[in-house]
Amino acid sequence: MAECSEEKVKIPVGEKRLDAVITFTDKVSDVRTAVVLTHGAGGDMNFRHLVSLARAVAASGHICVRFTCKSLNLPYRVKAYGAVVTYLKSHGRFTLTKLFLGGRSMGARAAVSLARQLSEEGDECVWGVVCVSFPLHPPAQTHTHTHQERSQDLRALSHQPVLFISGTADNMCERKLLEELVQDMQAPAAVRWIEGGGHGLAVKGRPEEAVLEEVNTHITEWIQQQLSD
């Protein structure tokens, strides 16, 4: 894997500042694509899965920005995510033309919501959305209508491709419901299932590193596919 560097930055959102880290290789001046990542309802940008993915993305030749926003208010999370995208677009060091928005759990919901918002505003900077452990419904509550509410932004996407990384044992994303959602979406969507993985993608009997490598490979290969199409 290529050697990666990290730069800590503070990104303004209103009167506050978000902690963020930009991960890149020494060929950063030639990079035109960035992947933005954020965490779920708990934790922060230093969640091991995000750090591992950020390094894999950078090693594949792209910039990766991961940031922390601990609010449990989804509209605020979307606002914060938008501030990160604005920061990237105006960053003098980079000339970025393609963005992939991603996140884990609640962070994935924020990424999808922002992708919809930017598209409706006519901003075509988003080339794809990566949803890791998308929380389609509360734990084990598949009988509720929550999955319809939480999938509204996904159903509203018209053309930005979406990749779902989901565990087959995730009690917040029943396989049948996610597969039905993918069939109903206007935008092209794909699912990569992690066999035996729960919401945190832990798999009994498999080393965490092996699972992370599988997840990272799925995501980096999918991003490359979108850039090649």
Biotite code that builds the C-alpha atoms (Angstrom):
import biotite.structure as struc

atoms = struc.array([
    struc.Atom([0.000, 0.000, 0.000], chain_id="A", res_id=1, res_name="MET", atom_name="CA", element="C"),
    struc.Atom([1.275, 3.484, -0.889], chain_id="A", res_id=2, res_name="ALA", atom_name="CA", element="C"),
    struc.Atom([2.594, 5.658, 1.913], chain_id="A", res_id=3, res_name="GLU", atom_name="CA", element="C"),
    struc.Atom([-0.119, 8.032, 3.152], chain_id="A", res_id=4, res_name="CYS", atom_name="CA", element="C"),
    struc.Atom([0.096, 11.366, 4.920], chain_id="A", res_id=5, res_name="SER", atom_name="CA", element="C"),
    struc.Atom([-2.517, 12.998, 7.132], chain_id="A", res_id=6, res_name="GLU", atom_name="CA", element="C"),
    struc.Atom([-3.322, 16.647, 7.699], chain_id="A", res_id=7, res_name="GLU", atom_name="CA", element="C"),
    struc.Atom([-5.550, 17.754, 10.575], chain_id="A", res_id=8, res_name="LYS", atom_name="CA", element="C"),
    struc.Atom([-7.843, 20.675, 9.769], chain_id="A", res_id=9, res_name="VAL", atom_name="CA", element="C"),
    struc.Atom([-10.658, 22.673, 11.385], chain_id="A", res_id=10, res_name="LYS", atom_name="CA", element="C"),
    struc.Atom([-13.683, 23.248, 9.163], chain_id="A", res_id=11, res_name="ILE", atom_name="CA", element="C"),
    struc.Atom([-16.099, 26.084, 9.996], chain_id="A", res_id=12, res_name="PRO", atom_name="CA", element="C"),
    struc.Atom([-19.795, 25.359, 10.317], chain_id="A", res_id=13, res_name="VAL", atom_name="CA", element="C"),
    struc.Atom([-21.591, 28.417, 11.625], chain_id="A", res_id=14, res_name="GLY", atom_name="CA", element="C"),
    struc.Atom([-19.756, 29.563, 14.762], chain_id="A", res_id=15, res_name="GLU", atom_name="CA", element="C"),
    struc.Atom([-18.343, 26.105, 15.418], chain_id="A", res_id=16, res_name="LYS", atom_name="CA", element="C"),
    struc.Atom([-15.400, 24.183, 13.978], chain_id="A", res_id=17, res_name="ARG", atom_name="CA", element="C"),
    struc.Atom([-15.403, 20.557, 12.904], chain_id="A", res_id=18, res_name="LEU", atom_name="CA", element="C"),
    struc.Atom([-12.365, 18.377, 13.467], chain_id="A", res_id=19, res_name="ASP", atom_name="CA", element="C"),
    struc.Atom([-11.329, 16.722, 10.221], chain_id="A", res_id=20, res_name="ALA", atom_name="CA", element="C"),
    struc.Atom([-8.404, 14.810, 8.742], chain_id="A", res_id=21, res_name="VAL", atom_name="CA", element="C"),
    struc.Atom([-7.326, 14.817, 5.101], chain_id="A", res_id=22, res_name="ILE", atom_name="CA", element="C"),
    struc.Atom([-5.530, 11.635, 4.013], chain_id="A", res_id=23, res_name="THR", atom_name="CA", element="C"),
    struc.Atom([-3.468, 11.656, 0.809], chain_id="A", res_id=24, res_name="PHE", atom_name="CA", element="C"),
    struc.Atom([-0.343, 10.372, -0.915], chain_id="A", res_id=25, res_name="THR", atom_name="CA", element="C"),
    struc.Atom([2.579, 12.401, -2.270], chain_id="A", res_id=26, res_name="ASP", atom_name="CA", element="C"),
    struc.Atom([0.807, 12.742, -5.656], chain_id="A", res_id=27, res_name="LYS", atom_name="CA", element="C"),
    struc.Atom([-1.906, 14.896, -4.126], chain_id="A", res_id=28, res_name="VAL", atom_name="CA", element="C"),
    struc.Atom([-1.358, 17.753, -6.607], chain_id="A", res_id=29, res_name="SER", atom_name="CA", element="C"),
    struc.Atom([-2.633, 15.555, -9.439], chain_id="A", res_id=30, res_name="ASP", atom_name="CA", element="C"),
    struc.Atom([-5.709, 14.261, -7.635], chain_id="A", res_id=31, res_name="VAL", atom_name="CA", element="C"),
    struc.Atom([-9.153, 15.295, -8.887], chain_id="A", res_id=32, res_name="ARG", atom_name="CA", element="C"),
    struc.Atom([-11.341, 12.974, -6.804], chain_id="A", res_id=33, res_name="THR", atom_name="CA", element="C"),
    struc.Atom([-12.153, 13.118, -3.093], chain_id="A", res_id=34, res_name="ALA", atom_name="CA", element="C"),
    struc.Atom([-14.087, 10.782, -0.834], chain_id="A", res_id=35, res_name="VAL", atom_name="CA", element="C"),
    struc.Atom([-15.727, 12.251, 2.272], chain_id="A", res_id=36, res_name="VAL", atom_name="CA", element="C"),
    struc.Atom([-16.486, 10.008, 5.247], chain_id="A", res_id=37, res_name="LEU", atom_name="CA", element="C"),
    struc.Atom([-18.181, 10.446, 8.593], chain_id="A", res_id=38, res_name="THR", atom_name="CA", element="C"),
    struc.Atom([-19.145, 8.238, 11.518], chain_id="A", res_id=39, res_name="HIS", atom_name="CA", element="C"),
    struc.Atom([-22.419, 6.991, 12.954], chain_id="A", res_id=40, res_name="GLY", atom_name="CA", element="C"),
    struc.Atom([-24.407, 8.174, 15.969], chain_id="A", res_id=41, res_name="ALA", atom_name="CA", element="C"),
    struc.Atom([-21.598, 7.114, 18.285], chain_id="A", res_id=42, res_name="GLY", atom_name="CA", element="C"),
    struc.Atom([-17.850, 7.461, 18.010], chain_id="A", res_id=43, res_name="GLY", atom_name="CA", element="C"),
    struc.Atom([-15.961, 9.920, 15.866], chain_id="A", res_id=44, res_name="ASP", atom_name="CA", element="C"),
    struc.Atom([-13.756, 10.173, 12.766], chain_id="A", res_id=45, res_name="MET", atom_name="CA", element="C"),
    struc.Atom([-11.108, 8.003, 14.469], chain_id="A", res_id=46, res_name="ASN", atom_name="CA", element="C"),
    struc.Atom([-13.371, 4.957, 14.396], chain_id="A", res_id=47, res_name="PHE", atom_name="CA", element="C"),
    struc.Atom([-11.041, 2.213, 13.201], chain_id="A", res_id=48, res_name="ARG", atom_name="CA", element="C"),
    struc.Atom([-13.137, 1.301, 10.150], chain_id="A", res_id=49, res_name="HIS", atom_name="CA", element="C"),
    struc.Atom([-13.076, 4.899, 8.884], chain_id="A", res_id=50, res_name="LEU", atom_name="CA", element="C"),
    struc.Atom([-9.339, 5.285, 9.406], chain_id="A", res_id=51, res_name="VAL", atom_name="CA", element="C"),
    struc.Atom([-8.670, 2.032, 7.560], chain_id="A", res_id=52, res_name="SER", atom_name="CA", element="C"),
    struc.Atom([-10.963, 3.006, 4.688], chain_id="A", res_id=53, res_name="LEU", atom_name="CA", element="C"),
    struc.Atom([-9.455, 6.496, 4.437], chain_id="A", res_id=54, res_name="ALA", atom_name="CA", element="C"),
    struc.Atom([-5.983, 5.018, 3.998], chain_id="A", res_id=55, res_name="ARG", atom_name="CA", element="C"),
    struc.Atom([-7.222, 2.530, 1.416], chain_id="A", res_id=56, res_name="ALA", atom_name="CA", element="C"),
    struc.Atom([-8.917, 5.328, -0.543], chain_id="A", res_id=57, res_name="VAL", atom_name="CA", element="C"),
    struc.Atom([-5.775, 7.476, -0.464], chain_id="A", res_id=58, res_name="ALA", atom_name="CA", element="C"),
    struc.Atom([-3.603, 4.521, -1.485], chain_id="A", res_id=59, res_name="ALA", atom_name="CA", element="C"),
    struc.Atom([-5.867, 4.010, -4.507], chain_id="A", res_id=60, res_name="SER", atom_name="CA", element="C"),
    struc.Atom([-5.026, 7.532, -5.675], chain_id="A", res_id=61, res_name="GLY", atom_name="CA", element="C"),
    struc.Atom([-7.702, 9.769, -4.190], chain_id="A", res_id=62, res_name="HIS", atom_name="CA", element="C"),
    struc.Atom([-8.003, 12.278, -1.372], chain_id="A", res_id=63, res_name="ILE", atom_name="CA", element="C"),
    struc.Atom([-10.068, 11.179, 1.627], chain_id="A", res_id=64, res_name="CYS", atom_name="CA", element="C"),
    struc.Atom([-11.535, 13.525, 4.201], chain_id="A", res_id=65, res_name="VAL", atom_name="CA", element="C"),
    struc.Atom([-13.084, 12.173, 7.369], chain_id="A", res_id=66, res_name="ARG", atom_name="CA", element="C"),
    struc.Atom([-14.703, 14.397, 9.959], chain_id="A", res_id=67, res_name="PHE", atom_name="CA", element="C"),
    struc.Atom([-16.369, 14.350, 13.359], chain_id="A", res_id=68, res_name="THR", atom_name="CA", element="C"),
    struc.Atom([-19.870, 15.654, 14.045], chain_id="A", res_id=69, res_name="CYS", atom_name="CA", element="C"),
    struc.Atom([-21.404, 14.187, 17.196], chain_id="A", res_id=70, res_name="LYS", atom_name="CA", element="C"),
    struc.Atom([-24.832, 15.777, 16.901], chain_id="A", res_id=71, res_name="SER", atom_name="CA", element="C"),
    struc.Atom([-27.733, 13.322, 16.832], chain_id="A", res_id=72, res_name="LEU", atom_name="CA", element="C"),
    struc.Atom([-29.820, 15.849, 14.904], chain_id="A", res_id=73, res_name="ASN", atom_name="CA", element="C"),
    struc.Atom([-29.877, 14.681, 11.286], chain_id="A", res_id=74, res_name="LEU", atom_name="CA", element="C"),
    struc.Atom([-30.510, 18.123, 9.688], chain_id="A", res_id=75, res_name="PRO", atom_name="CA", element="C"),
    struc.Atom([-27.508, 19.495, 11.571], chain_id="A", res_id=76, res_name="TYR", atom_name="CA", element="C"),
    struc.Atom([-25.400, 16.529, 10.488], chain_id="A", res_id=77, res_name="ARG", atom_name="CA", element="C"),
    struc.Atom([-26.366, 17.303, 6.884], chain_id="A", res_id=78, res_name="VAL", atom_name="CA", element="C"),
    struc.Atom([-25.478, 20.976, 7.385], chain_id="A", res_id=79, res_name="LYS", atom_name="CA", element="C"),
    struc.Atom([-22.084, 19.996, 8.806], chain_id="A", res_id=80, res_name="ALA", atom_name="CA", element="C"),
    struc.Atom([-21.494, 17.614, 5.911], chain_id="A", res_id=81, res_name="TYR", atom_name="CA", element="C"),
    struc.Atom([-22.306, 20.422, 3.496], chain_id="A", res_id=82, res_name="GLY", atom_name="CA", element="C"),
    struc.Atom([-19.756, 22.648, 5.206], chain_id="A", res_id=83, res_name="ALA", atom_name="CA", element="C"),
    struc.Atom([-17.088, 20.003, 4.617], chain_id="A", res_id=84, res_name="VAL", atom_name="CA", element="C"),
    struc.Atom([-17.971, 19.804, 0.917], chain_id="A", res_id=85, res_name="VAL", atom_name="CA", element="C"),
    struc.Atom([-17.839, 23.607, 0.635], chain_id="A", res_id=86, res_name="THR", atom_name="CA", element="C"),
    struc.Atom([-14.446, 23.616, 2.336], chain_id="A", res_id=87, res_name="TYR", atom_name="CA", element="C"),
    struc.Atom([-13.100, 21.041, -0.105], chain_id="A", res_id=88, res_name="LEU", atom_name="CA", element="C"),
    struc.Atom([-14.357, 22.930, -3.139], chain_id="A", res_id=89, res_name="LYS", atom_name="CA", element="C"),
    struc.Atom([-12.622, 26.119, -2.034], chain_id="A", res_id=90, res_name="SER", atom_name="CA", element="C"),
    struc.Atom([-9.391, 24.530, -0.791], chain_id="A", res_id=91, res_name="HIS", atom_name="CA", element="C"),
    struc.Atom([-6.574, 26.138, -2.751], chain_id="A", res_id=92, res_name="GLY", atom_name="CA", element="C"),
    struc.Atom([-4.350, 23.084, -2.573], chain_id="A", res_id=93, res_name="ARG", atom_name="CA", element="C"),
    struc.Atom([-6.739, 20.824, -4.482], chain_id="A", res_id=94, res_name="PHE", atom_name="CA", element="C"),
    struc.Atom([-8.498, 21.004, -7.836], chain_id="A", res_id=95, res_name="THR", atom_name="CA", element="C"),
    struc.Atom([-11.332, 18.585, -7.196], chain_id="A", res_id=96, res_name="LEU", atom_name="CA", element="C"),
    struc.Atom([-13.948, 17.808, -9.820], chain_id="A", res_id=97, res_name="THR", atom_name="CA", element="C"),
    struc.Atom([-15.508, 14.613, -8.461], chain_id="A", res_id=98, res_name="LYS", atom_name="CA", element="C"),
    struc.Atom([-16.781, 13.871, -4.955], chain_id="A", res_id=99, res_name="LEU", atom_name="CA", element="C"),
    struc.Atom([-18.004, 10.666, -3.375], chain_id="A", res_id=100, res_name="PHE", atom_name="CA", element="C"),
    struc.Atom([-20.013, 11.129, -0.184], chain_id="A", res_id=101, res_name="LEU", atom_name="CA", element="C"),
    struc.Atom([-19.911, 8.332, 2.353], chain_id="A", res_id=102, res_name="GLY", atom_name="CA", element="C"),
    struc.Atom([-20.635, 7.471, 5.918], chain_id="A", res_id=103, res_name="GLY", atom_name="CA", element="C"),
    struc.Atom([-21.367, 4.761, 8.412], chain_id="A", res_id=104, res_name="ARG", atom_name="CA", element="C"),
    struc.Atom([-24.859, 4.271, 9.858], chain_id="A", res_id=105, res_name="SER", atom_name="CA", element="C"),
    struc.Atom([-26.276, 7.746, 10.686], chain_id="A", res_id=106, res_name="MET", atom_name="CA", element="C"),
    struc.Atom([-23.373, 9.251, 8.757], chain_id="A", res_id=107, res_name="GLY", atom_name="CA", element="C"),
    struc.Atom([-24.612, 7.391, 5.670], chain_id="A", res_id=108, res_name="ALA", atom_name="CA", element="C"),
    struc.Atom([-28.052, 8.964, 6.092], chain_id="A", res_id=109, res_name="ARG", atom_name="CA", element="C"),
    struc.Atom([-26.423, 12.410, 6.191], chain_id="A", res_id=110, res_name="ALA", atom_name="CA", element="C"),
    struc.Atom([-24.400, 11.641, 3.062], chain_id="A", res_id=111, res_name="ALA", atom_name="CA", element="C"),
    struc.Atom([-27.493, 10.541, 1.140], chain_id="A", res_id=112, res_name="VAL", atom_name="CA", element="C"),
    struc.Atom([-29.500, 13.554, 2.272], chain_id="A", res_id=113, res_name="SER", atom_name="CA", element="C"),
    struc.Atom([-26.764, 15.967, 1.179], chain_id="A", res_id=114, res_name="LEU", atom_name="CA", element="C"),
    struc.Atom([-26.383, 14.205, -2.178], chain_id="A", res_id=115, res_name="ALA", atom_name="CA", element="C"),
    struc.Atom([-30.105, 14.690, -2.780], chain_id="A", res_id=116, res_name="ARG", atom_name="CA", element="C"),
    struc.Atom([-29.938, 18.334, -1.712], chain_id="A", res_id=117, res_name="GLN", atom_name="CA", element="C"),
    struc.Atom([-26.979, 19.147, -3.961], chain_id="A", res_id=118, res_name="LEU", atom_name="CA", element="C"),
    struc.Atom([-28.589, 17.397, -6.925], chain_id="A", res_id=119, res_name="SER", atom_name="CA", element="C"),
    struc.Atom([-31.842, 19.323, -6.482], chain_id="A", res_id=120, res_name="GLU", atom_name="CA", element="C"),
    struc.Atom([-29.795, 22.533, -6.400], chain_id="A", res_id=121, res_name="GLU", atom_name="CA", element="C"),
    struc.Atom([-28.215, 21.599, -9.740], chain_id="A", res_id=122, res_name="GLY", atom_name="CA", element="C"),
    struc.Atom([-24.788, 20.863, -8.261], chain_id="A", res_id=123, res_name="ASP", atom_name="CA", element="C"),
    struc.Atom([-23.385, 17.838, -10.092], chain_id="A", res_id=124, res_name="GLU", atom_name="CA", element="C"),
    struc.Atom([-20.194, 17.447, -8.064], chain_id="A", res_id=125, res_name="CYS", atom_name="CA", element="C"),
    struc.Atom([-21.341, 14.176, -6.457], chain_id="A", res_id=126, res_name="VAL", atom_name="CA", element="C"),
    struc.Atom([-20.365, 11.107, -8.462], chain_id="A", res_id=127, res_name="TRP", atom_name="CA", element="C"),
    struc.Atom([-21.577, 8.546, -5.979], chain_id="A", res_id=128, res_name="GLY", atom_name="CA", element="C"),
    struc.Atom([-22.650, 7.736, -2.432], chain_id="A", res_id=129, res_name="VAL", atom_name="CA", element="C"),
    struc.Atom([-21.225, 5.029, -0.179], chain_id="A", res_id=130, res_name="VAL", atom_name="CA", element="C"),
    struc.Atom([-23.484, 3.743, 2.613], chain_id="A", res_id=131, res_name="CYS", atom_name="CA", element="C"),
    struc.Atom([-21.808, 1.510, 5.173], chain_id="A", res_id=132, res_name="VAL", atom_name="CA", element="C"),
    struc.Atom([-24.327, -0.200, 7.483], chain_id="A", res_id=133, res_name="SER", atom_name="CA", element="C"),
    struc.Atom([-27.207, 2.052, 6.415], chain_id="A", res_id=134, res_name="PHE", atom_name="CA", element="C"),
    struc.Atom([-29.713, 2.039, 9.341], chain_id="A", res_id=135, res_name="PRO", atom_name="CA", element="C"),
    struc.Atom([-32.894, 1.325, 7.416], chain_id="A", res_id=136, res_name="LEU", atom_name="CA", element="C"),
    struc.Atom([-34.920, 0.780, 10.592], chain_id="A", res_id=137, res_name="HIS", atom_name="CA", element="C"),
    struc.Atom([-34.456, 0.693, 14.404], chain_id="A", res_id=138, res_name="PRO", atom_name="CA", element="C"),
    struc.Atom([-32.975, -2.519, 15.831], chain_id="A", res_id=139, res_name="PRO", atom_name="CA", element="C"),
    struc.Atom([-35.204, -5.484, 14.937], chain_id="A", res_id=140, res_name="ALA", atom_name="CA", element="C"),
    struc.Atom([-38.186, -3.200, 14.202], chain_id="A", res_id=141, res_name="GLN", atom_name="CA", element="C"),
    struc.Atom([-38.883, -4.238, 10.626], chain_id="A", res_id=142, res_name="THR", atom_name="CA", element="C"),
    struc.Atom([-42.632, -4.063, 11.161], chain_id="A", res_id=143, res_name="HIS", atom_name="CA", element="C"),
    struc.Atom([-42.636, -0.282, 11.504], chain_id="A", res_id=144, res_name="THR", atom_name="CA", element="C"),
    struc.Atom([-42.859, 2.252, 8.680], chain_id="A", res_id=145, res_name="HIS", atom_name="CA", element="C"),
    struc.Atom([-39.500, 3.735, 9.686], chain_id="A", res_id=146, res_name="THR", atom_name="CA", element="C"),
    struc.Atom([-37.750, 2.089, 6.754], chain_id="A", res_id=147, res_name="HIS", atom_name="CA", element="C"),
    struc.Atom([-40.014, 4.026, 4.379], chain_id="A", res_id=148, res_name="GLN", atom_name="CA", element="C"),
    struc.Atom([-39.128, 7.303, 6.111], chain_id="A", res_id=149, res_name="GLU", atom_name="CA", element="C"),
    struc.Atom([-35.401, 6.579, 6.244], chain_id="A", res_id=150, res_name="ARG", atom_name="CA", element="C"),
    struc.Atom([-35.293, 5.606, 2.579], chain_id="A", res_id=151, res_name="SER", atom_name="CA", element="C"),
    struc.Atom([-37.005, 8.735, 1.217], chain_id="A", res_id=152, res_name="GLN", atom_name="CA", element="C"),
    struc.Atom([-33.773, 10.487, 0.263], chain_id="A", res_id=153, res_name="ASP", atom_name="CA", element="C"),
    struc.Atom([-32.462, 7.328, -1.386], chain_id="A", res_id=154, res_name="LEU", atom_name="CA", element="C"),
    struc.Atom([-35.628, 6.955, -3.435], chain_id="A", res_id=155, res_name="ARG", atom_name="CA", element="C"),
    struc.Atom([-35.385, 10.628, -4.461], chain_id="A", res_id=156, res_name="ALA", atom_name="CA", element="C"),
    struc.Atom([-31.896, 10.279, -5.961], chain_id="A", res_id=157, res_name="LEU", atom_name="CA", element="C"),
    struc.Atom([-32.268, 10.314, -9.727], chain_id="A", res_id=158, res_name="SER", atom_name="CA", element="C"),
    struc.Atom([-28.867, 9.329, -11.063], chain_id="A", res_id=159, res_name="HIS", atom_name="CA", element="C"),
    struc.Atom([-26.059, 9.357, -8.491], chain_id="A", res_id=160, res_name="GLN", atom_name="CA", element="C"),
    struc.Atom([-24.971, 5.725, -8.034], chain_id="A", res_id=161, res_name="PRO", atom_name="CA", element="C"),
    struc.Atom([-25.146, 4.280, -4.529], chain_id="A", res_id=162, res_name="VAL", atom_name="CA", element="C"),
    struc.Atom([-23.128, 1.479, -2.955], chain_id="A", res_id=163, res_name="LEU", atom_name="CA", element="C"),
    struc.Atom([-24.408, -0.263, 0.158], chain_id="A", res_id=164, res_name="PHE", atom_name="CA", element="C"),
    struc.Atom([-22.049, -2.263, 2.367], chain_id="A", res_id=165, res_name="ILE", atom_name="CA", element="C"),
    struc.Atom([-24.218, -4.246, 4.739], chain_id="A", res_id=166, res_name="SER", atom_name="CA", element="C"),
    struc.Atom([-23.893, -7.258, 7.023], chain_id="A", res_id=167, res_name="GLY", atom_name="CA", element="C"),
    struc.Atom([-26.280, -10.137, 6.482], chain_id="A", res_id=168, res_name="THR", atom_name="CA", element="C"),
    struc.Atom([-26.926, -10.181, 10.245], chain_id="A", res_id=169, res_name="ALA", atom_name="CA", element="C"),
    struc.Atom([-27.445, -6.422, 10.647], chain_id="A", res_id=170, res_name="ASP", atom_name="CA", element="C"),
    struc.Atom([-30.504, -5.969, 12.881], chain_id="A", res_id=171, res_name="ASN", atom_name="CA", element="C"),
    struc.Atom([-30.927, -2.391, 11.610], chain_id="A", res_id=172, res_name="MET", atom_name="CA", element="C"),
    struc.Atom([-31.069, -3.319, 7.930], chain_id="A", res_id=173, res_name="CYS", atom_name="CA", element="C"),
    struc.Atom([-33.004, -6.449, 7.080], chain_id="A", res_id=174, res_name="GLU", atom_name="CA", element="C"),
    struc.Atom([-31.692, -7.986, 3.878], chain_id="A", res_id=175, res_name="ARG", atom_name="CA", element="C"),
    struc.Atom([-35.104, -8.392, 2.236], chain_id="A", res_id=176, res_name="LYS", atom_name="CA", element="C"),
    struc.Atom([-36.042, -4.761, 2.892], chain_id="A", res_id=177, res_name="LEU", atom_name="CA", element="C"),
    struc.Atom([-32.754, -3.429, 1.523], chain_id="A", res_id=178, res_name="LEU", atom_name="CA", element="C"),
    struc.Atom([-32.995, -5.560, -1.602], chain_id="A", res_id=179, res_name="GLU", atom_name="CA", element="C"),
    struc.Atom([-36.561, -4.336, -2.186], chain_id="A", res_id=180, res_name="GLU", atom_name="CA", element="C"),
    struc.Atom([-35.380, -0.742, -1.729], chain_id="A", res_id=181, res_name="LEU", atom_name="CA", element="C"),
    struc.Atom([-32.581, -1.186, -4.260], chain_id="A", res_id=182, res_name="VAL", atom_name="CA", element="C"),
    struc.Atom([-35.117, -2.485, -6.800], chain_id="A", res_id=183, res_name="GLN", atom_name="CA", element="C"),
    struc.Atom([-37.355, 0.548, -6.203], chain_id="A", res_id=184, res_name="ASP", atom_name="CA", element="C"),
    struc.Atom([-34.638, 3.204, -6.459], chain_id="A", res_id=185, res_name="MET", atom_name="CA", element="C"),
    struc.Atom([-34.343, 5.417, -9.535], chain_id="A", res_id=186, res_name="GLN", atom_name="CA", element="C"),
    struc.Atom([-30.584, 5.747, -9.147], chain_id="A", res_id=187, res_name="ALA", atom_name="CA", element="C"),
    struc.Atom([-28.306, 2.790, -9.909], chain_id="A", res_id=188, res_name="PRO", atom_name="CA", element="C"),
    struc.Atom([-27.528, 0.933, -6.698], chain_id="A", res_id=189, res_name="ALA", atom_name="CA", element="C"),
    struc.Atom([-25.472, -2.056, -5.663], chain_id="A", res_id=190, res_name="ALA", atom_name="CA", element="C"),
    struc.Atom([-25.139, -4.032, -2.442], chain_id="A", res_id=191, res_name="VAL", atom_name="CA", element="C"),
    struc.Atom([-22.055, -5.833, -1.192], chain_id="A", res_id=192, res_name="ARG", atom_name="CA", element="C"),
    struc.Atom([-23.041, -8.212, 1.599], chain_id="A", res_id=193, res_name="TRP", atom_name="CA", element="C"),
    struc.Atom([-20.652, -9.046, 4.419], chain_id="A", res_id=194, res_name="ILE", atom_name="CA", element="C"),
    struc.Atom([-21.613, -12.598, 5.310], chain_id="A", res_id=195, res_name="GLU", atom_name="CA", element="C"),
    struc.Atom([-22.438, -12.902, 9.017], chain_id="A", res_id=196, res_name="GLY", atom_name="CA", element="C"),
    struc.Atom([-21.733, -9.233, 9.700], chain_id="A", res_id=197, res_name="GLY", atom_name="CA", element="C"),
    struc.Atom([-23.798, -7.305, 12.229], chain_id="A", res_id=198, res_name="GLY", atom_name="CA", element="C"),
    struc.Atom([-24.395, -3.549, 12.259], chain_id="A", res_id=199, res_name="HIS", atom_name="CA", element="C"),
    struc.Atom([-20.761, -2.992, 13.249], chain_id="A", res_id=200, res_name="GLY", atom_name="CA", element="C"),
    struc.Atom([-19.707, -5.499, 10.543], chain_id="A", res_id=201, res_name="LEU", atom_name="CA", element="C"),
    struc.Atom([-18.041, -7.771, 13.101], chain_id="A", res_id=202, res_name="ALA", atom_name="CA", element="C"),
    struc.Atom([-18.105, -11.374, 11.884], chain_id="A", res_id=203, res_name="VAL", atom_name="CA", element="C"),
    struc.Atom([-17.789, -14.231, 14.348], chain_id="A", res_id=204, res_name="LYS", atom_name="CA", element="C"),
    struc.Atom([-14.721, -16.290, 13.603], chain_id="A", res_id=205, res_name="GLY", atom_name="CA", element="C"),
    struc.Atom([-13.137, -13.752, 11.217], chain_id="A", res_id=206, res_name="ARG", atom_name="CA", element="C"),
    struc.Atom([-10.315, -11.360, 12.154], chain_id="A", res_id=207, res_name="PRO", atom_name="CA", element="C"),
    struc.Atom([-11.362, -7.715, 12.040], chain_id="A", res_id=208, res_name="GLU", atom_name="CA", element="C"),
    struc.Atom([-8.517, -6.920, 9.633], chain_id="A", res_id=209, res_name="GLU", atom_name="CA", element="C"),
    struc.Atom([-9.858, -9.446, 7.113], chain_id="A", res_id=210, res_name="ALA", atom_name="CA", element="C"),
    struc.Atom([-13.317, -7.890, 7.244], chain_id="A", res_id=211, res_name="VAL", atom_name="CA", element="C"),
    struc.Atom([-11.911, -4.376, 6.871], chain_id="A", res_id=212, res_name="LEU", atom_name="CA", element="C"),
    struc.Atom([-9.869, -5.466, 3.864], chain_id="A", res_id=213, res_name="GLU", atom_name="CA", element="C"),
    struc.Atom([-12.978, -6.925, 2.239], chain_id="A", res_id=214, res_name="GLU", atom_name="CA", element="C"),
    struc.Atom([-14.981, -3.764, 2.890], chain_id="A", res_id=215, res_name="VAL", atom_name="CA", element="C"),
    struc.Atom([-12.203, -1.485, 1.659], chain_id="A", res_id=216, res_name="ASN", atom_name="CA", element="C"),
    struc.Atom([-11.739, -3.514, -1.518], chain_id="A", res_id=217, res_name="THR", atom_name="CA", element="C"),
    struc.Atom([-15.454, -3.418, -2.310], chain_id="A", res_id=218, res_name="HIS", atom_name="CA", element="C"),
    struc.Atom([-15.528, 0.361, -1.898], chain_id="A", res_id=219, res_name="ILE", atom_name="CA", element="C"),
    struc.Atom([-12.317, 1.287, -3.730], chain_id="A", res_id=220, res_name="THR", atom_name="CA", element="C"),
    struc.Atom([-13.141, -1.009, -6.663], chain_id="A", res_id=221, res_name="GLU", atom_name="CA", element="C"),
    struc.Atom([-16.669, 0.409, -6.907], chain_id="A", res_id=222, res_name="TRP", atom_name="CA", element="C"),
    struc.Atom([-15.360, 3.990, -6.881], chain_id="A", res_id=223, res_name="ILE", atom_name="CA", element="C"),
    struc.Atom([-12.903, 3.152, -9.638], chain_id="A", res_id=224, res_name="GLN", atom_name="CA", element="C"),
    struc.Atom([-15.739, 1.605, -11.646], chain_id="A", res_id=225, res_name="GLN", atom_name="CA", element="C"),
    struc.Atom([-17.802, 4.811, -11.373], chain_id="A", res_id=226, res_name="GLN", atom_name="CA", element="C"),
    struc.Atom([-14.834, 6.900, -12.517], chain_id="A", res_id=227, res_name="LEU", atom_name="CA", element="C"),
    struc.Atom([-14.222, 4.591, -15.478], chain_id="A", res_id=228, res_name="SER", atom_name="CA", element="C"),
    struc.Atom([-17.835, 4.479, -16.738], chain_id="A", res_id=229, res_name="ASP", atom_name="CA", element="C"),
])
